[in-house]
Amino acid sequence: MVKYLHAMDVNVLPYQDYPARQISAAVRTVMAAQRPVITSDTFPFSDLRGEVYKLADPTARGIVAGVRAVLGDPVLQAAMIRDIRRYAEENNWVRTAARHLALYDAILA
């Protein structure tokens, strides 16, 4: 699946805000393709910053504007891909497991 996402110039996830509060796992799959990602500025993406381009207006008009902004700015695209790689390194399974172990050790201490 990631190879198909990698073929895209940009990937867009225009979620709506819902009462349930969750973090999007789909965006992590899309980020694995290391291509620019556009999301809505909604709770499921609240833990992300420069790794994604956030749309204030996730309507068709807003999405078009966001795609144009990202595709029209190679410097922005490069920065987003750099930040996606940094995010992946900071949140890989080895580091996540180490954080969990430290938390468990603190609870049991």
C-alpha positions in Angstrom: 0.0 0.0 0.0 2.8 2.5 0.9 4.3 2.1 -2.6 1.1 3.4 -4.1 1.0 6.3 -1.6 4.6 7.1 -2.5 3.6 7.5 -6.1 1.4 10.4 -5.2 2.6 14.0 -5.3 0.6 14.7 -2.2 -1.7 12.7 0.1 -4.8 14.4 1.5 -6.8 13.4 4.7 -9.7 15.9 5.1 -11.3 14.5 8.2 -14.3 16.2 9.9 -14.3 16.8 13.6 -16.3 14.2 15.5 -17.3 14.0 19.2 -15.0 11.0 19.7 -11.4 12.0 20.4 -8.9 9.8 18.6 -5.5 10.1 16.9 -5.4 9.1 13.3 -3.5 5.9 12.6 -4.1 6.3 8.8 -1.9 9.4 8.8 1.0 7.3 10.0 0.6 5.0 7.1 0.4 7.9 4.7 3.5 9.5 6.3 5.4 6.2 5.8 5.3 7.0 2.1 7.5 10.1 2.8 5.4 12.3 0.5 3.8 15.6 1.5 0.6 15.1 3.6 -2.4 17.5 3.8 -4.8 17.1 6.7 -7.7 18.9 8.1 -7.0 21.0 11.2 -9.0 18.6 13.4 -8.4 16.7 16.6 -7.2 13.4 14.9 -4.1 15.3 13.7 -3.6 17.5 16.8 -0.3 15.8 17.7 1.3 16.8 14.3 2.9 20.1 13.4 5.2 20.7 10.5 5.0 17.1 9.3 1.7 17.9 7.7 0.0 20.9 6.0 -3.2 21.6 7.9 -6.3 22.9 6.2 -8.4 25.4 8.1 -11.2 24.8 5.6 -11.5 21.1 4.6 -14.1 21.8 1.9 -13.4 21.1 -1.8 -12.3 24.7 -2.2 -10.0 24.6 0.8 -8.5 21.3 -0.3 -7.7 22.7 -3.8 -6.1 25.8 -2.1 -4.0 23.5 0.1 -2.9 21.3 -2.7 -1.9 24.3 -4.7 0.0 25.8 -1.8 2.0 22.5 -1.2 2.6 21.6 -4.8 3.6 25.2 -5.6 6.3 25.4 -2.9 9.2 22.9 -3.3 10.9 24.3 -0.2 7.7 23.5 1.9 7.6 20.0 0.4 11.2 19.3 1.4 10.6 20.7 4.9 7.5 18.5 5.3 9.4 15.4 4.2 12.3 16.2 6.5 9.9 16.6 9.4 8.1 13.3 8.5 11.4 11.5 8.6 12.3 13.1 12.0 8.9 12.2 13.4 9.3 8.6 12.2 12.7 8.4 13.9 11.5 9.9 17.1 8.5 7.6 17.3 9.9 4.4 16.0 9.0 1.2 17.9 12.3 1.0 19.7 11.9 4.5 21.2 8.2 3.9 21.9 9.0 0.7 23.7 11.7 2.5 25.8 9.2 5.2 26.7 6.7 2.6 27.8 9.3 0.7 29.9 10.4 3.9 31.6 6.7 4.7 32.4 6.2 1.2 33.8 9.4 1.5 35.9 8.2 4.8 37.3 4.8 3.4 38.2 6.3 0.4 39.9 9.0 2.3 41.7 
